[in-house]
């Protein structure tokens, strides 16, 4: 059994400017995983950088807060407890409101830096 406690994991600023911690990645288990699980935060009034995955599908599960999610040509206000599916190749970004946004992010197949493209 593998247990990862968020408060014991490292955080970093991701390519889209979210504050992120990879909770689970295939490299963490000898048997591998078919996905990556990350915890992310977007600060009040922050707009994340536009980015997309070429092959990976993302699922964002909002656990706290409310924000405007932009995916492809669509935008929608999303609040806790909701899930947003982002298909491969779709440009995406988040326009956060006045409160901190907390979410879990699942990427399948597992996230790799080479699969992500970010606009300046």
Secondary structure, DSSP 8 states (H G I E B T S, - for coil): -----GGGS--EE-TTS-EEEEEE-GGGSTT--SSEEEEEEE-TT-B---EEESS-EEEEEEEE-EEEEEETTEEEEEESSEEEEE-TT--EEEEE-SS-EEEEEEEES---GGGEEE--
